[in-house]
């Protein structure tokens, strides 16, 4: 019944063993430490095709995040049979930075942080890099006409508001291409001051800059993958997310061709073996996410993310 979820997908030189992705979710275990290495390795063993490691602060590369501290993370994911990508967060999570706060020198420093991060991650063996441009964080703020109040070339009209994202993609693309890795970008299709038409313009520009995968978050709750669907005709694979831990909803996304890949988030926190159990038709054994948001509460408190269903 769920065969579509387990069809392989070839993207350039990378083979995805199925259509299920673990999206980037901060879990406060330290991606450069054994607890973080095991967390991601465990989820790879559960059967996903791609693990996107949680938002990693760009300022920490070359400090806490080094080739030596990230290589075991990648190796554990690969040993579990999954591809490994990493999401790179602009600056530091928790800082209340807005576009108007950044000088041109600050923007150049941010671009340099992305370059350093890319070189370290690719040397550590990652199969993909993903700048975080979604959910109202800094890169997403640059794109929003309501949140970007700049009057220079990084603000104003749509081309100005797209500029920083494009510069990051154009910076990373040759590094990624040389290593044989993939370039992803996470974007929210609808947020403050913009909608699908503006997001389509951004997506086309990113693809022109060498993007390989568009990671769209979130879809609405009314139809699984609905906000990803308009991007399916642009020539690169699309990831959809939002309550796709319900197998029927995940299947609908693929069956209706609203996305090429489905990301299961909180459902994989509750049960890392979700993919294997769906594939083996053991749906009644899945530890179900109850959408209680206790995992988010842990995150807000700065604690290791856990699940009430484990207790």
N, C-alpha and C positions, 0 to 999 in steps of 0.2 A: 504493500500500500504506500509505503514511504520511499519507494525506490528513487524518486527524483532527488531527495535530500542526499543521496549517497552516490550520485553520479560524479565522477571526477571532472575537474576543470583544469585546462592548461592555460596559463597566462605567461606568455613569453617562455622563459626556460623553467618556470616553476609549475609543478604538478600539485594541485589541490586534491586530496584523496576523496573529498566530498564537498558539499556546499555549506557546511556549518562552520561558523567563525566564533571564536571567543573574543568579544569586543574588549577594548581597554577599560578596565575598572580598577580604580585605586583601592588597594586592600591593606595598605600599611604594614607590609611584611618586609620591605626593603628588597628591591630588585637586585641589589648588589650583595645580598647576604643569603646564607643557606635557607632561611625560612621562605624567602621570596623565590629562590631557585626551585625549591620543592613544590611550592604552590603552583607554579606554572608548569612544571614537569608533570605533576599529577593531572592537571587538566588536559595536557597533551595526550596522556595515556588514556583519557576518557573518550577519545575518538574524534575531536575536532580536527578540521583540516588546517586551520590557521589560528595561532594564538597571537593576538595583538597585546603586547605588554602595556600596562597602565601608563598614563601620562607621566613622563619623566622630565623633570625640570631641566630646561636647557642650561641653566647656570651651574648645574652640578656635574656636567660632563668635563672630564679632565681632573675632577676632584674625587667625589665619591664614585662616580660612574666612569670606570676605566675599561680598557680592553680586558684586563685581568679579572675585574669583578663582574663583567657582563658575559664573558665567554662561558662560564658554567651554566648561566641562565639559558643561553642559546642551546648549549649541548643537551641540557635536560629536555627542552622542548623537542629538539630533533630526535632524541632517543625515544620519545613518546610517539613519534610518527607524524608530527605536525610541523608546518612551516612556522617561522618565528618572525614577527614584525614588532616594531616598537613605536609607540606614539610619543612625540617630542612636544612638550608643553612650552610655550613661549615665556621665558623668565622663570618665576617661581610660583607654584600654586599657593593661593592664600593672599598674595599681594593684591592690593586694590588699585592696580594700575589701569588707567584708561588711555586711549590714543593721544589725547591732548597732553598727557604727562611726558611723552617721549620726545626728546630732541632728535635731530637728524643723527647726531652722534650715538644716541641711544639705539636708534634703529639699526645703524651700522654695526653696533655691538651685538644686537640681537641676531643679525644675519651671521656674524662671525660665530656666535654660539651654536647656531644651526650647522654651520660648516664643521666645527669641532665635533659636535655630537654625531654627525653623519659619519665622519671618518672613524670615530671610535666604534660606533655600532656596526659599521660594515666590516671593520677589522675583527670584531668579535664574532662575526658570522651571521648576523641578522639577514633574513631574506627580504625584508621590507622596512621602509621608514614611513611614518605618518605624521606630518605636522597636524597639530590640533587646532582646527579652525571652526569649532562648533560651540554650542551651548552657552553663548554669551561671554566666553573668555576672550582674551585680548585680540587674537586674530579675527575672531568673529565680530568684535566691537569695531575693528577697522572697517569691516564690510558694511556695518549697519549705519544708515544715514541718521538715525536717531542718537547713536552713541559716538559716532565719529564727528567731532566738531572742528577738525583740523581745516585750515585754509590753504595749506601748501599742497604739494603734489601727491601726498598720501591721504588726502581727504577730498571733499567736494563731490564731484560727479562719480558715476559708477566706476569709471576707469581708475580714478584716483583711489577709491575705496578698495579696489581689487589689487592695487599695486603691491602691497606688502606680501600678500599671499603668493602672487606671481613671482616676485623676486625670490622668495624662499624656494618655490618649486624649481625655478630656473637655476638656482644655486645648487640644489641637491641633485638635479637630474643627471648631470654628467658623472657625478660620483657614484650614483646608484647604477647607472648604465655600465660603467666600467667594471663594477663588481658583479654584475648579473642579477642584482636585486630588483625589487619592485618599489615603485613610488606611489604611496596612497595619500589621500587628503580627506580629513573628516570635516564635514560641513553640515550645518542645520539648514534645511531647505526653506524654512519659514521662521522668522523671528522679528524683532522690533524693527519696523520700518521697511521690510522687504519681504518678498514672496518668491514663488516659483520662477517667474520670468527673470528676475535679477539673478537668482541662483543658477539658472540655466546659462546665463551669460558668463558667470564666474566659472562654471564647469567647463564650458567650451574653451575659455581662455586657459584654464589649468591643463586641459588636454593638449592644447596647442603648445604648452610649455613642457610636455613630456609626461604627464600624469598617467599612471597605469591602472589605478583602481580608485573609484569614488565611493567613499564611506559616508552614507547619509543617515543622520540621526537627529530627531526621531521621526518615525511615521506617526500618523494619528492613530487613535484607538478604534476608529470606525471601520477601517479596512486595512488589514496587514500589508505593509509595504507600499501604501498608497502614495506617499510623498517621494518615494524612490522611483516609482514607475515613470514619471516624465523624463527621467535621465537615461532611460534604457536605450534610446536610439542614438546615443552620442559616440558609440564605437569602443567604449571600454567597459569592463565589468563594474557592477554596482552592488554594494552591500546595503541591506535594509536591516532595521532593528526596531524593537518595541513589542514586548510581550510575545515574542516568537518562541518562548519556551513551551507554548502549547503546540504540539506537533501539527495539528490540523491547520493552525494559522501559518506556521512555517511552510508547510506544503503548499498552501494557497498562494503564497508569494511567488514560489517557483512555477507552479502550475499556470498562474495567470501572467507570468513573465513580467512581474513588477520589479524583480531584482534577480541577480545571478547567484548571490550568496546571502545567507541569512545569519544574523548574529544573535546568539542566545546569551543574555547577560546574567541577570539575577538567577535564572534557572540553573546556570552552571555553578553559581555559588552554592545553591542548595544541593545540587547533585552533579558532580564532575563527570559522571558516567552517563549523562543524559543522551549523548549521541549513540553510544553502544547499546543502551537499553531501547532506544527507538529503532535502531537497525535490527536488533534481535527480537523485535515485537514483544518487549517486556514493559509495556507502557504502565502496567499496574505496579511496577516496582520503582518507578521514578519518584524520587523525593521531590514533591511539588513545592515550588515557590508560592507563598501565600500573599505576596505583595504587601507585606506588613511594614516594609521599609526599615526593619531593624538594622539591616546592613548599612543603610544610609546613616542611621543614628550612630553606629559605631564609627563610621567615617567622620562624621561631624565632631565626635569626641576625640578624634585622633587615635583611636584604638584599632587593633587588628579587626578587620571585618569578619564577622561570623554570621551564622544563620540560625534563626530560632528553631528550624526544623532539625538541627543537629542535636538539640538538647532533649 
